[in-house]
Amino acid sequence: MLSFEQIKEYLAQRFPLLMVDRVLEVEKDRRIVALKHVSGNEIFFLGHFPRFSILPGVLVIEAVAQSAALLFAYSRGGPPAEGHFLALGTVRSMHFVRPVLPGDSMRIEVQVQAQVPTGAVVDAVVTTDSGEVARGTLVFGLARTPP
């Protein structure tokens, strides 16, 4: 549905924190399914953990947040207006079931629970070939970039 190059048009994040490789499905204002392929060459594996590399949980949350930002930008025809960005305000809940390892591909499904013009609440489920790895609820709000 959206290639890596198209994703970069919607998100401000870049290497090493661009956490979405491809969008498989998108329903405007409703849901998105995205992929992140986790390579053993990712820079964060240098310290987390050198003898048993696992994807840090905060980066699983970041992948969910970027997927949600993509959904909202796609639904509105582009990223927020100049001087604004969609900010992750609260992680209401996030339950980690199993680790994400090098070689895994995360399938990130985000569904809108509630939405207003300046924010939204989403539910997310992250899976790999091994099954569910995380699930949670996140809250977003439209913010201004600092002067």
Summary of the structure (lengths in Angstrom):
residues: 147
radius of gyration: 14.8
end to end distance: 35.0
largest distance: 45.6
contacts: 442
relative contact order: 0.21
helix: 20%
strand: 43%
